Amino acid sequence: MRGNTITNLATTTFVLIAALLLSVSFAQAAVDYPVMPFKVIKKLEIPQGSTPEERHALVLEIAEIIKDNIEDYSHDYLKLMTSMDGMEPHFPVEIIHFPTTPISGQDEFAAEVEVLTEKDLYYFDKFGNGKAIGGPWSITIFSTSSMTAEMMTQVGKKLDLKLGPVDPKDYIIVSIINPLAVSKVSYQELKSRDNRKFNLHCRNVGYKLQRALTRILDEQTLYDWKTNVNPMYDGLLPILNKDLDKLTKEEITPTLLVPDINADVVADTYTDYVKELAPKYKPGGTFANTNKMVQVLFGDLFAWQDPNASFDCDLSAYGGPVLHYDNLDDFKAQFGGLVDSMFGPLWDNNLTSQGWKYGRRLQFGEDGNINLMEMCTKFYAITALGTGLHHTPAMPCMVSIYQEGDDAGLSMYTAKATFTFFFKDATMMMEMLDMPVQAFMFAAFPDFIYNDEAALLNGSLDNLNVDPAYRFKIKRFSK
């Protein structure tokens, strides 16, 4: 009897320990599990001989169908994000239209529909309104060509990835941002219990999105949609734990907390400042030459193929310098000083290197006191998306201004975070295909975007006469 008791006790103890280990394992797995950046829902072969206009029309048609049906097909679980405030030509703004992006000599097109759930609002309230910078859930419709697939296939083969057969065809693709990828990047500091609950929510969002979108495409269009069997358009490379170690939370979402001020007032001032500044970067405006100079400089740099060859760029027509570098090493040695001298004074005076607009301002939260501005600039968007429109679900740039008690929080989701976690394949592609100039510029590019957004936020705070102690720090490129 005593032996049986001991045996039963040992068995019970083993079961309890096993259950505990499984529980801990599940909590850790929700954080530690490698996740793909995106999830392709369906793809549609584009008929050969289709014109760019036809490809674009197809993207817009599908975006409209998704927008019109997503709430009904999710039984109102997914709520369409819409806005009557923005710098788009028509209201309400229910679809984000991305600029036409030339890739390998072919124009590609993308549009985005965004949704949110009531449970998201609960978690913003629970974890802090600052979490809203992670943004609504993105549904992206984009065109892509066989050339993009072939380039990614080369990288996949060099990495010994099992990509499966690659059809040399052009597609329209419907994709979502992977909710677990958002959790992995933006919610890494949660306690295990909260982490489990939030990851369960993310899985549910992913399931609801996939189910609703699949039914919409199958039932509301007459097209022959196919399942994607290849991870290329899901981002090619998963987000790993070691990727998270590359950036601190402050580098992912730098934040200011300004005491005793209303967030809506700050957001109004911010959007007014963006509207005021934007025309100055258009032809004939005060900073039109600056706008053009950046485009010429970046264009010439990204076209520089041989790192051992010299580089020359004459920017004098735009009020800039005449540049000459013997080779890439020479350029790298002088790059920081060049950027700080050319653009530092602009950023220090709340001006930007490119003309920006906010596509729309979304307001949500328990009291409507979360303001999310979706920021766009055509040239920088094309530069980023030139690596493949499958990255579109991670865009556009986000700026959030929200209420935290009596204080206003100002936050941005940095391009450095977007590139580090959601553009891994692009960086790898440049390294694998021996493109050191492009890899160097792609690494430097996010700090241009950060400084532009910081300048816009700082300008709005200056206009409100906020204590100068509360400003985003401008990054210096010189070491």
NUFI-345472 format. One record per residue (C-alpha): residue in one letter; chain; z, x, y. Coordinates in nm, 4 decimals, padded with zeros to 6 digits. Each point is the difference from the previous one (the first is absolute). Example, Ala and Ser with C-alpha at 12.3 -4.5 7.8 and 13.67 -1.06 7.14 Angstrom:
[mimi A A [00.7800 01.2300 -00.4500]]
[mimi S A [-00.0660 00.1370 00.3440]]
This chain:
[mimi M A [00.0000 00.0000 00.0000]]
[mimi R A [00.0933 00.2794 00.2349]]
[mimi G A [-00.3286 00.1771 -00.0864]]
[mimi N A [-00.1941 -00.3128 00.0777]]
[mimi T A [00.1788 -00.0367 00.3324]]
[mimi I A [-00.0834 00.3559 00.0956]]
[mimi T A [-00.3581 -00.0479 -00.1117]]
[mimi N A [-00.0292 -00.3239 00.1978]]
[mimi L A [00.1573 00.1648 00.3052]]
[mimi A A [-00.2377 00.2930 -00.0253]]
[mimi T A [-00.2955 -00.2350 -00.0373]]
[mimi T A [00.1120 -00.2099 00.2959]]
[mimi T A [00.0545 00.3117 00.2109]]
[mimi F A [-00.3429 00.1327 -00.0938]]
[mimi V A [-00.1624 -00.3319 00.0958]]
[mimi L A [00.1827 -00.0075 00.3354]]
[mimi I A [-00.0944 00.3594 00.0770]]
[mimi A A [-00.3597 -00.0666 -00.1013]]
[mimi A A [-00.0098 -00.3078 00.2210]]
[mimi L A [00.1468 00.1988 00.2875]]
[mimi L A [-00.2516 00.2790 -00.0480]]
[mimi L A [-00.2824 -00.2507 -00.0113]]
[mimi S A [00.1315 -00.1558 00.3191]]
[mimi V A [00.0199 00.3379 00.1734]]
[mimi S A [-00.3390 00.0971 -00.1379]]
[mimi F A [-00.1506 -00.3209 00.1371]]
[mimi A A [00.1553 00.0612 00.3416]]
[mimi Q A [-00.1329 00.3538 00.0079]]
[mimi A A [-00.3385 -00.0948 -00.1416]]
[mimi A A [-00.0540 -00.2438 00.2862]]
[mimi V A [00.0252 00.2986 00.2346]]
[mimi D A [-00.1275 00.2827 -00.2155]]
[mimi Y A [-00.2969 -00.1615 -00.1679]]
[mimi P A [-00.3355 00.1395 00.1251]]
[mimi V A [-00.1932 -00.2771 00.1733]]
[mimi M A [-00.3600 -00.0279 00.1123]]
[mimi P A [-00.0513 -00.0588 00.3736]]
[mimi F A [-00.2288 -00.3009 -00.0423]]
[mimi K A [-00.0994 -00.2622 -00.2551]]
[mimi V A [-00.3597 -00.1183 -00.0338]]
[mimi I A [-00.0149 -00.3718 -00.0766]]
[mimi K A [-00.3742 -00.0412 -00.0616]]
[mimi K A [-00.3304 00.1665 00.0794]]
[mimi L A [-00.3447 -00.1441 00.0591]]
[mimi E A [-00.3218 00.1930 -00.0488]]
[mimi I A [-00.2135 00.0047 00.3141]]
[mimi P A [-00.3648 -00.0819 -00.0762]]
[mimi Q A [-00.2299 00.2992 00.0344]]
[mimi G A [-00.1983 00.0008 00.3204]]
[mimi S A [00.2644 -00.1896 00.1985]]
[mimi T A [-00.0092 00.0803 00.3704]]
[mimi P A [00.3088 00.1189 00.1896]]
[mimi E A [00.0055 -00.3368 00.1743]]
[mimi E A [00.0094 -00.1794 -00.3345]]
[mimi R A [00.2798 00.2253 -00.1283]]
[mimi H A [00.2011 -00.0636 00.3153]]
[mimi A A [-00.0580 -00.3745 -00.0182]]
[mimi L A [00.1207 -00.0015 -00.3603]]
[mimi V A [00.3243 00.1779 00.0949]]
[mimi L A [00.0629 -00.2475 00.2814]]
[mimi E A [-00.0847 -00.3018 -00.2159]]
[mimi I A [00.2487 00.1006 -00.2685]]
[mimi A A [00.2687 00.0801 00.2593]]
[mimi E A [-00.0421 -00.3492 00.1468]]
[mimi I A [00.0230 -00.1646 -00.3420]]
[mimi I A [00.3190 00.1904 -00.0824]]
[mimi K A [00.1493 -00.0795 00.3383]]
[mimi D A [-00.0754 -00.3714 -00.0358]]
[mimi N A [00.1456 -00.0278 -00.3519]]
[mimi I A [00.2787 00.2525 -00.0472]]
[mimi E A [00.2836 -00.2337 00.0952]]
[mimi D A [-00.1182 -00.2901 -00.2169]]
[mimi Y A [-00.0736 00.2166 -00.3026]]
[mimi S A [00.3443 00.1612 00.0185]]
[mimi H A [00.1678 -00.3422 00.0472]]
[mimi D A [00.1111 00.1163 00.3461]]
[mimi Y A [00.1900 00.2969 -00.1434]]
[mimi L A [-00.2319 00.2318 00.1981]]
[mimi K A [-00.0194 -00.0817 00.3710]]
[mimi L A [-00.3076 00.1058 00.1970]]
[mimi M A [00.0792 00.2279 00.2943]]
[mimi T A [-00.1639 -00.1212 00.3186]]
[mimi S A [00.0393 00.0729 00.3698]]
[mimi M A [-00.1014 -00.1395 00.3379]]
[mimi D A [00.0737 00.3337 00.1654]]
[mimi G A [-00.2217 00.3052 -00.0276]]
[mimi M A [-00.3011 00.1834 00.1386]]
[mimi E A [-00.2538 -00.1520 -00.2392]]
[mimi P A [-00.2729 -00.2170 00.1582]]
[mimi H A [00.0956 -00.3227 -00.1785]]
[mimi F A [00.3222 -00.1856 -00.0796]]
[mimi P A [00.1811 -00.0610 -00.2199]]
[mimi V A [-00.0215 00.3440 -00.1560]]
[mimi E A [00.0183 -00.0661 -00.3734]]
[mimi I A [-00.2199 00.2835 -00.1286]]
[mimi I A [00.0055 00.3661 00.1006]]
[mimi H A [-00.3546 00.1342 00.0313]]
[mimi F A [-00.0341 00.3745 -00.0495]]
[mimi P A [-00.2766 00.1993 00.1704]]
[mimi T A [-00.3218 00.0699 -00.1853]]
[mimi T A [00.0557 00.3298 -00.1810]]
[mimi P A [-00.2883 00.2294 -00.0987]]
[mimi I A [00.0632 00.1711 -00.3345]]
[mimi S A [-00.2606 00.2288 -00.1569]]
[mimi G A [-00.2666 -00.1443 00.2267]]
[mimi Q A [00.0785 -00.3641 -00.0811]]
[mimi D A [00.1869 -00.2490 00.2167]]
[mimi E A [00.3058 -00.1551 -00.1636]]
[mimi F A [00.2068 -00.2992 00.1128]]
[mimi A A [00.3567 -00.1235 -00.0407]]
[mimi A A [00.2123 -00.2979 00.1001]]
[mimi E A [00.3671 -00.0732 -00.0614]]
[mimi V A [00.2069 -00.3139 -00.0528]]
[mimi E A [00.3791 00.0335 00.0081]]
[mimi V A [00.2732 -00.2195 -00.1427]]
[mimi L A [00.3785 -00.0168 -00.0016]]
[mimi T A [00.2566 -00.1901 -00.2061]]
[mimi E A [00.3282 -00.1682 00.0858]]
[mimi K A [00.1716 00.2506 -00.2278]]
[mimi D A [-00.1349 00.2856 00.2155]]
[mimi L A [00.1752 -00.1522 00.3018]]
[mimi Y A [00.3196 -00.0179 -00.2037]]
[mimi Y A [-00.0237 00.3714 -00.0819]]
[mimi F A [-00.0778 00.0943 00.3620]]
[mimi D A [00.3177 -00.1820 00.0984]]
[mimi K A [00.1978 00.1593 -00.2853]]
[mimi F A [-00.1196 00.3591 00.0400]]
[mimi G A [-00.0688 -00.0053 00.3756]]
[mimi N A [-00.2928 -00.1160 00.2106]]
[mimi G A [-00.1211 00.3592 00.0145]]
[mimi K A [-00.1365 -00.0466 -00.3530]]
[mimi A A [-00.2693 -00.2289 00.1412]]
[mimi I A [-00.1970 00.3112 00.0999]]
[mimi G A [-00.1087 00.0038 -00.3676]]
[mimi G A [-00.2043 -00.2953 00.1102]]
[mimi P A [-00.1398 -00.3114 -00.1662]]
[mimi W A [-00.1734 00.0263 -00.3384]]
[mimi S A [-00.3582 00.1117 00.0426]]
[mimi I A [-00.3051 -00.1561 -00.1671]]
[mimi T A [-00.3129 00.2025 00.0726]]
[mimi I A [-00.3637 -00.0790 -00.0605]]
[mimi F A [-00.2315 00.2987 00.0301]]
[mimi S A [-00.3363 00.1371 -00.1035]]
[mimi T A [-00.0403 00.3304 -00.1778]]
[mimi S A [-00.2861 00.2025 -00.1394]]
[mimi S A [-00.0748 00.1946 -00.3150]]
[mimi M A [00.0219 00.3190 00.2086]]
[mimi T A [00.3719 -00.0565 00.0580]]
[mimi A A [00.0526 -00.0595 -00.3710]]
[mimi E A [-00.1892 00.3158 -00.0901]]
[mimi M A [00.2074 00.2133 00.2397]]
[mimi M A [00.3266 -00.1381 -00.1362]]
[mimi T A [-00.1273 00.0461 -00.3536]]
[mimi Q A [-00.0522 00.3718 00.0665]]
[mimi V A [00.3609 00.0286 00.1140]]
[mimi G A [00.1200 -00.2016 -00.2984]]
[mimi K A [-00.1804 00.2260 -00.2444]]
[mimi K A [00.1465 00.3127 00.1579]]
[mimi L A [00.3457 -00.1570 -00.0305]]
[mimi D A [-00.0698 -00.1053 -00.3608]]
[mimi L A [00.0568 -00.3641 00.0914]]
[mimi K A [-00.1308 -00.2578 -00.2437]]
[mimi L A [-00.2128 -00.2085 00.2321]]
[mimi G A [-00.2172 -00.1707 -00.2573]]
[mimi P A [-00.3692 -00.0760 00.0534]]
[mimi V A [-00.1128 -00.0061 00.3639]]
[mimi D A [-00.2765 -00.2402 00.0932]]
[mimi P A [-00.2288 00.1496 00.2661]]
[mimi K A [-00.0008 -00.3284 00.1910]]
[mimi D A [00.1025 -00.1399 00.3346]]
[mimi Y A [00.2824 -00.2540 00.0034]]
[mimi I A [00.1917 -00.2446 00.2127]]
[mimi I A [00.3625 00.0521 -00.0979]]
[mimi V A [00.3060 -00.2179 00.0571]]
[mimi S A [00.3151 00.2117 -00.0032]]
[mimi I A [00.3659 -00.0281 00.0958]]
[mimi I A [00.2578 00.2549 00.0996]]
[mimi N A [00.2291 00.0514 -00.2974]]
[mimi P A [00.3331 -00.1658 00.0908]]
[mimi L A [00.1881 00.2523 -00.2158]]
[mimi A A [-00.1625 00.2824 00.1974]]
[mimi V A [00.1417 -00.1509 00.3191]]
[mimi S A [00.3399 -00.0222 -00.1673]]
[mimi K A [-00.0196 00.3581 -00.1262]]
[mimi V A [-00.0844 00.1428 00.3416]]
[mimi S A [00.1836 -00.2262 00.2456]]
[mimi Y A [00.3070 -00.1128 -00.1954]]
[mimi Q A [00.1033 00.3194 -00.1769]]
[mimi E A [00.3559 00.0042 00.1361]]
[mimi L A [00.1067 -00.3366 -00.1471]]
[mimi K A [00.2978 -00.0217 -00.2321]]
[mimi S A [-00.0919 -00.0572 -00.3647]]
[mimi R A [00.0886 -00.3712 -00.0057]]
[mimi D A [-00.1983 -00.0723 00.3168]]
[mimi N A [-00.2755 00.2232 -00.1296]]
[mimi R A [-00.0323 -00.2000 -00.3208]]
[mimi K A [-00.0125 -00.3283 00.1886]]
[mimi F A [-00.2556 00.1204 00.2502]]
[mimi N A [-00.2228 00.1526 -00.2656]]
[mimi L A [00.0141 -00.3254 -00.1937]]
[mimi H A [-00.1155 -00.1714 00.3189]]
[mimi C A [-00.2821 00.2529 00.0391]]
[mimi R A [-00.1156 -00.0607 -00.3557]]
[mimi N A [00.0030 -00.3724 00.0669]]
[mimi V A [-00.2029 00.0429 00.3193]]
[mimi G A [-00.2534 00.2113 -00.1890]]
[mimi Y A [-00.0259 -00.2614 -00.2752]]
[mimi K A [-00.0394 -00.2883 00.2481]]
[mimi L A [-00.2644 00.1883 00.1974]]
[mimi Q A [-00.2009 00.0920 -00.3079]]
[mimi R A [00.0172 -00.3503 -00.1456]]
[mimi A A [-00.0901 -00.1793 00.3247]]
[mimi L A [-00.2808 00.2385 00.0925]]
[mimi T A [-00.1526 -00.0071 -00.3480]]
[mimi R A [-00.0110 -00.3786 00.0059]]
[mimi I A [-00.1416 -00.0096 00.3537]]
[mimi L A [-00.2811 00.2406 -00.0869]]
[mimi D A [-00.0807 -00.1775 -00.3252]]
[mimi E A [00.0256 -00.3560 00.1305]]
[mimi Q A [-00.0973 00.0165 00.3668]]
[mimi T A [-00.2992 00.2352 -00.0235]]
[mimi L A [-00.3122 -00.0096 -00.2152]]
[mimi Y A [-00.0032 00.3752 -00.0577]]
[mimi D A [00.0328 00.1880 -00.3283]]
[mimi W A [00.3262 00.1864 00.0518]]
[mimi K A [00.0967 00.2775 -00.2405]]
[mimi T A [00.3320 00.1589 -00.0893]]
[mimi N A [00.0478 00.3561 00.1179]]
[mimi V A [00.0648 00.2341 -00.2953]]
[mimi N A [00.0176 00.3190 00.1995]]
[mimi P A [00.2952 00.1362 00.2045]]
[mimi M A [-00.2224 00.1573 00.2666]]
[mimi Y A [00.0165 -00.2886 00.2436]]
[mimi D A [00.3731 -00.0416 -00.0687]]
[mimi G A [00.0494 00.3308 00.1806]]
[mimi L A [-00.0902 00.2360 -00.2878]]
[mimi L A [00.3371 00.1811 00.0112]]
[mimi P A [00.3443 -00.1654 -00.0345]]
[mimi I A [00.2842 00.0450 00.2474]]
[mimi L A [00.2592 00.2253 -00.1654]]
[mimi N A [00.3615 00.0828 00.0734]]
[mimi K A [-00.0980 00.3482 00.1141]]
[mimi D A [-00.2253 -00.1616 00.2617]]
[mimi L A [00.3048 -00.1709 00.1489]]
[mimi D A [00.1666 00.3379 00.0465]]
[mimi K A [-00.2759 00.1065 00.2405]]
[mimi L A [00.1175 -00.2253 00.2848]]
[mimi T A [00.3349 -00.1131 00.1339]]
[mimi K A [00.0649 -00.3635 00.0890]]
[mimi E A [-00.0335 00.0949 00.3672]]
[mimi E A [-00.3405 00.1513 -00.0656]]
[mimi I A [-00.1109 -00.3191 -00.1759]]
[mimi T A [00.1342 -00.2497 00.2546]]
[mimi P A [00.1325 00.1727 00.3147]]
[mimi T A [00.2230 -00.2446 00.1847]]
[mimi L A [00.1734 -00.0386 00.3344]]
[mimi L A [00.2884 -00.2409 00.0552]]
[mimi V A [00.0197 -00.0892 00.3696]]
[mimi P A [00.3329 -00.1604 00.0944]]
[mimi D A [00.0465 -00.3341 00.1754]]
[mimi I A [-00.3600 -00.1129 00.0340]]
[mimi N A [-00.2055 -00.2889 -00.1295]]
[mimi A A [-00.2615 00.0999 -00.2588]]
[mimi D A [-00.2477 -00.2673 00.1117]]
[mimi V A [00.0121 00.1360 00.3559]]
[mimi V A [-00.0694 00.3510 -00.1315]]
[mimi A A [-00.2840 -00.1308 -00.2162]]
[mimi D A [-00.1508 -00.1888 00.2956]]
[mimi T A [00.0141 00.3154 00.2093]]
[mimi Y A [-00.1527 00.2053 -00.2826]]
[mimi T A [-00.2954 -00.2336 -00.0523]]
[mimi D A [-00.0548 -00.0195 00.3767]]
[mimi Y A [-00.0078 00.3800 00.0171]]
[mimi V A [-00.2546 00.0235 -00.2827]]
[mimi K A [-00.2194 -00.2606 00.1724]]
[mimi E A [00.0283 00.1840 00.3315]]
[mimi L A [-00.0908 00.3381 -00.1474]]
[mimi A A [-00.2860 -00.0991 -00.2333]]
[mimi P A [-00.2756 -00.0551 00.2631]]
[mimi K A [00.0581 00.3473 00.1429]]
[mimi Y A [-00.1422 00.1539 -00.3201]]
[mimi K A [-00.3221 -00.2004 00.0073]]
[mimi P A [-00.3244 00.1323 00.1613]]
[mimi G A [00.0547 00.0355 00.3722]]
[mimi G A [00.3801 -00.0012 -00.0368]]
[mimi T A [00.2397 00.2714 00.1140]]
[mimi F A [00.0387 00.1464 -00.3495]]
[mimi A A [-00.3461 -00.0693 -00.1405]]
[mimi N A [-00.0720 00.3738 -00.0164]]
[mimi T A [00.3237 00.0641 -00.1897]]
[mimi N A [-00.0933 -00.2725 -00.2462]]
[mimi K A [-00.3454 00.1521 -00.0553]]
[mimi M A [00.1241 00.3591 -00.0090]]
[mimi V A [00.2337 -00.0736 -00.2904]]
[mimi Q A [-00.2832 -00.1629 -00.1931]]
[mimi V A [-00.2365 00.2948 00.0559]]
[mimi L A [00.2682 00.2559 -00.0905]]
[mimi F A [00.1143 -00.1800 -00.3162]]
[mimi G A [-00.3571 -00.0768 -00.0986]]
[mimi D A [-00.1040 00.3653 00.0247]]
[mimi L A [00.3116 00.1192 -00.1830]]
[mimi F A [-00.0429 -00.2397 -00.2918]]
[mimi A A [-00.3655 00.1089 -00.0221]]
[mimi W A [00.0979 00.3700 -00.0222]]
[mimi Q A [-00.0853 00.0882 -00.3592]]
[mimi D A [00.0354 00.3759 -00.0379]]
[mimi P A [00.3510 00.1289 00.0809]]
[mimi N A [-00.1338 00.3553 00.0270]]
[mimi A A [-00.2601 -00.0964 00.2597]]
[mimi S A [00.0716 -00.0170 00.3711]]
[mimi F A [00.0657 -00.3260 00.1814]]
[mimi D A [-00.1317 -00.0860 00.3459]]
[mimi C A [00.0563 -00.3167 00.1980]]
[mimi D A [-00.0851 -00.0543 00.3662]]
[mimi L A [00.2264 -00.2654 00.1532]]
[mimi S A [-00.0728 00.0870 00.3624]]
[mimi A A [-00.2033 -00.3193 00.0516]]
[mimi Y A [00.3243 -00.1932 -00.0492]]
[mimi G A [00.2238 00.2279 00.2052]]
[mimi G A [00.1104 00.2018 -00.3010]]
[mimi P A [-00.0335 00.3654 -00.1047]]
[mimi V A [-00.2815 00.1855 -00.1714]]
[mimi L A [00.1375 00.0907 -00.3420]]
[mimi H A [-00.0869 00.2873 -00.2297]]
[mimi Y A [00.1799 00.1109 -00.3157]]
[mimi D A [-00.1093 00.2778 -00.2326]]
[mimi N A [00.1037 -00.1890 -00.3142]]
[mimi L A [00.2505 -00.2534 -00.1294]]
[mimi D A [00.2923 00.2439 00.0072]]
[mimi D A [-00.0737 00.0746 00.3655]]
[mimi F A [-00.0114 -00.3733 00.0730]]
[mimi K A [00.3277 -00.0690 -00.1822]]
[mimi A A [00.1749 00.2755 00.1948]]
[mimi Q A [-00.1027 -00.1533 00.3339]]
[mimi F A [-00.0033 -00.3690 -00.0911]]
[mimi G A [00.3587 -00.0811 00.1045]]
[mimi G A [-00.0343 00.1540 00.3436]]
[mimi L A [-00.3356 -00.1710 00.0524]]
[mimi V A [00.1362 -00.3459 -00.0806]]
[mimi D A [00.3172 00.0434 00.2055]]
[mimi S A [-00.1952 00.1167 00.3050]]
[mimi M A [-00.2727 -00.2656 -00.0258]]
[mimi F A [00.2038 -00.3037 -00.0994]]
[mimi G A [00.3681 00.0847 00.0584]]
[mimi P A [-00.0112 -00.1008 00.3696]]
[mimi L A [-00.1557 -00.3341 -00.0943]]
[mimi W A [00.2676 -00.0841 -00.2565]]
[mimi D A [00.2786 00.1177 00.2314]]
[mimi N A [-00.1265 -00.2465 00.2619]]
[mimi N A [-00.0194 -00.2968 -00.2390]]
[mimi L A [-00.3766 00.0263 -00.0445]]
[mimi T A [-00.2007 00.0180 -00.3200]]
[mimi S A [-00.2838 00.2068 -00.1430]]
[mimi Q A [-00.1958 -00.3142 -00.0916]]
[mimi G A [-00.0200 -00.3536 00.1301]]
[mimi W A [00.2249 -00.2307 -00.2031]]
[mimi K A [00.0359 -00.3742 -00.0357]]
[mimi Y A [00.2335 -00.2196 -00.1980]]
[mimi G A [-00.2045 -00.2182 -00.2298]]
[mimi R A [00.2750 -00.2590 00.0041]]
[mimi R A [00.3707 -00.0455 00.0534]]
[mimi L A [00.1833 -00.1733 -00.2814]]
[mimi Q A [00.3369 -00.1598 00.0673]]
[mimi F A [00.2271 -00.1042 -00.2839]]
[mimi G A [00.3562 00.0284 -00.1240]]
[mimi E A [00.2879 -00.2440 -00.0002]]
[mimi D A [-00.0132 -00.0400 00.3797]]
[mimi G A [-00.3557 00.1233 00.0499]]
[mimi N A [00.1424 00.3259 00.1352]]
[mimi I A [-00.2070 00.2379 -00.2109]]
[mimi N A [-00.3154 00.1094 00.1803]]
[mimi L A [-00.2597 00.1853 -00.2038]]
[mimi M A [-00.3000 00.1423 00.1857]]
[mimi E A [-00.3010 00.1040 -00.2076]]
[mimi M A [-00.1541 00.2912 00.1857]]
[mimi C A [-00.3666 00.0955 -00.0121]]
[mimi T A [-00.2247 00.2687 00.1414]]
[mimi K A [-00.3569 00.0071 -00.1224]]
[mimi F A [-00.0580 00.3739 -00.0300]]
[mimi Y A [00.3249 00.0843 -00.1787]]
[mimi A A [-00.0461 -00.2972 -00.2352]]
[mimi I A [-00.3490 00.1178 -00.0961]]
[mimi T A [00.1292 00.3560 -00.0464]]
[mimi A A [00.2663 -00.1172 -00.2454]]
[mimi L A [-00.2156 -00.2556 -00.1815]]
[mimi G A [-00.2854 00.2477 -00.0314]]
[mimi T A [00.1853 00.1213 -00.3097]]
[mimi G A [-00.0604 -00.3388 -00.1656]]
[mimi L A [00.0693 -00.3595 00.0956]]
[mimi H A [00.2236 -00.0471 -00.3026]]
[mimi H A [00.2709 00.1424 00.2313]]
[mimi T A [-00.0297 -00.2990 00.2351]]
[mimi P A [00.3030 -00.1933 -00.1395]]
[mimi A A [00.2228 00.2742 00.1479]]
[mimi M A [-00.1344 -00.0674 00.3492]]
[mimi P A [00.0075 -00.0703 00.2954]]
[mimi C A [00.2673 00.1984 00.1847]]
[mimi M A [00.3225 -00.1954 00.0505]]
[mimi V A [00.2451 -00.0079 00.2907]]
[mimi S A [00.3097 -00.2205 -00.0213]]
[mimi I A [00.2394 -00.1127 00.2728]]
[mimi Y A [00.2892 -00.2086 -00.1281]]
[mimi Q A [00.3491 -00.1221 00.0834]]
[mimi E A [00.3043 00.1632 -00.1583]]
[mimi G A [00.3037 -00.1755 00.1462]]
[mimi D A [-00.0027 00.0687 00.3737]]
[mimi D A [-00.2393 00.2924 -00.0387]]
[mimi A A [-00.3759 00.0328 -00.0361]]
[mimi G A [-00.1428 00.2126 -00.2774]]
[mimi L A [-00.3358 00.1710 00.0495]]
[mimi S A [-00.1678 00.1399 -00.3072]]
[mimi M A [-00.3355 00.1204 -00.1251]]
[mimi Y A [-00.1343 00.0530 -00.3494]]
[mimi T A [-00.1503 00.3457 00.0368]]
[mimi A A [-00.3477 00.1056 -00.0984]]
[mimi K A [00.1644 00.2994 -00.1684]]
[mimi A A [00.1742 -00.2402 -00.2383]]
[mimi T A [-00.3201 -00.1969 -00.0570]]
[mimi F A [-00.1982 00.3163 -00.0750]]
[mimi T A [00.2717 00.1585 -00.2163]]
[mimi F A [00.0508 -00.2999 -00.2269]]
[mimi F A [-00.3147 -00.2125 00.0197]]
[mimi F A [-00.2729 00.2605 00.0599]]
[mimi K A [00.1007 00.2455 -00.2716]]
[mimi D A [-00.3434 -00.0200 -00.1584]]
[mimi A A [-00.1734 00.0834 00.3290]]
[mimi T A [00.2081 00.3129 00.0483]]
[mimi M A [-00.0545 00.1005 -00.3616]]
[mimi M A [-00.3727 -00.0669 00.0342]]
[mimi M A [-00.0294 00.2384 00.2947]]
[mimi E A [00.1890 00.2708 -00.1859]]
[mimi M A [-00.1927 -00.0458 -00.3243]]
[mimi L A [-00.3404 -00.0114 00.1702]]
[mimi D A [00.0775 00.3176 00.1972]]
[mimi M A [00.0225 -00.1533 00.3475]]
[mimi P A [00.2727 00.2123 00.1665]]
[mimi V A [-00.0959 -00.0851 00.3584]]
[mimi Q A [00.0095 -00.3726 -00.0695]]
[mimi A A [00.3276 00.0324 -00.1945]]
[mimi F A [00.1598 00.1875 00.2910]]
[mimi M A [-00.1144 -00.2577 00.2543]]
[mimi F A [00.1003 -00.2911 -00.2227]]
[mimi A A [00.3508 00.1464 -00.0183]]
[mimi A A [00.0176 00.0399 00.3800]]
[mimi F A [-00.1569 -00.3356 00.0781]]
[mimi P A [00.3138 -00.2196 -00.0523]]
[mimi D A [00.1916 00.1810 00.2746]]
[mimi F A [-00.2713 -00.0967 00.2513]]
[mimi I A [00.0553 -00.3627 -00.0972]]
[mimi Y A [00.3793 00.0358 00.0160]]
[mimi N A [-00.0157 00.1490 00.3504]]
[mimi D A [-00.2361 -00.2726 00.1206]]
[mimi E A [00.2299 -00.2750 -00.1275]]
[mimi A A [00.3094 00.1787 00.1323]]
[mimi A A [-00.1657 00.0243 00.3429]]
[mimi L A [-00.0699 -00.3749 00.0021]]
[mimi L A [00.3572 -00.0841 -00.0985]]
[mimi N A [00.1407 00.2472 00.2528]]
[mimi G A [-00.2213 -00.1483 00.2707]]
[mimi S A [00.1380 -00.3465 -00.0645]]
[mimi L A [00.3575 00.1327 00.0204]]
[mimi D A [-00.0800 00.1773 00.3272]]
[mimi N A [-00.1351 -00.3262 00.1405]]
[mimi L A [00.3321 -00.1646 -00.0867]]
[mimi N A [00.1971 00.2836 00.1667]]
[mimi V A [00.1846 00.0669 -00.3252]]
[mimi D A [00.2221 00.3091 00.0016]]
[mimi P A [-00.2269 00.3031 -00.0694]]
[mimi A A [00.2317 00.1002 -00.2851]]
[mimi Y A [-00.1728 -00.2708 -00.2048]]
[mimi R A [-00.3494 00.1338 -00.0614]]
[mimi F A [-00.2055 00.1041 -00.3011]]
[mimi K A [-00.0353 00.3755 -00.0172]]
[mimi I A [-00.3553 00.1298 00.0442]]
[mimi K A [-00.1007 00.2400 -00.2760]]
[mimi R A [-00.1141 00.3507 00.0933]]
[mimi F A [-00.2720 00.1636 -00.2050]]
[mimi S A [00.0902 00.3559 00.0999]]
[mimi K A [00.2518 00.1594 -00.2347]]
